[in-house]
Amino acid sequence: MDPLVSTDWLAARLEEPRLAIVDCRFRLGVPAAGRELYEAGHIPGARFLDLDADLSDPPGPPADPARGPVGGRHPLPDPERFAAAARRAGIGSGTTVIAYDDAMTGGAARLWWLLRHHGFERVAVLDGGLAAWDGPLHAGPEPAPAPGDFQPAPTPRDDVVTAAELLADLERPAAEREFVVLDARAPARFRGEQEPVDPVAGHIPGARNVPLDAAFPPPADLPRPGERTLVASCGSGVTATGLLLALAAAGRDDAKLYAGSWSDWVARGLPAARGEDTTGTAGWPAR
């Protein structure tokens, strides 16, 4: 199905029995905030999945305490652990999943990407998130849905790139490189002017800055499918899935995720670049 659905589309289908609406709101650094926001008011019938508890594994111990955890701050969840969370939300065969967050901030895209990564295609994100919803809201918990039967595909999609692959690609001559890294962080973080979270400021050498709020539509100068591989990155692999959603909505469903993103890159002590020499925001007008 299309990666985005409108609020009108969802409002007309709220009573459909095989529709699983999932609230994926979160606040970085405030683990309880998503649940609190959900219980304060959510789209009727929505279930809640937590970014840290359901859509990520806990960060591993850092190899060097000054660098942060190898694997990043939001590692991809173990497939069976994620599958159990999806089943608790009623997701399974015959289900259509609509995920939403505040305003396309990455939580819903994370669920969208994870389900597709594990072979589940009947999933979309609410365009504009809760900020665009003008229908009713329900407060408090919802009755638990009947458990779904979601099972992750035996072989996930080939849609992830590792730090080792990116580093090996950087060692090739520029004309022979396979990957184009698109960094979804704010421009000041990309340029290395500020870094509120990770111990090192800057970006992966050669990356292009494509802030998520400027990600529709894609620029005409992106490589065509089959020429070079687009790789989405951010701070910890959450906002990057929003960029992948934007690319899919624009017809580029072949991009991959660097799941650990900048938090994993700096934890490994890999080279950092600064400045605007590799910015790629030209041609990415606001939506």
Protein Blocks (a to p, Z undefined) as FASTA:
>chain_A
ZZbdcfklmmmmmmpmkbccddfbdcehilklmmmmmmnoccehiacddfklmmpccddd
dfblknopehijadcddfklmmmmmmmnopaehiacddddfkonommmmmmmmmmmnopa
bbcddehijmlpccdcdedjdddddddfbdcdfbacdfbccfklmmmmmmpcfklpfbdc
ddfbdfklmnopacfkbmbecddehiacddfklmcccdfkbccehiaccddddfkopmmm
mmmmmmmmnopakbccdfklmmlmmmnopacdedjklgckgopacZZ
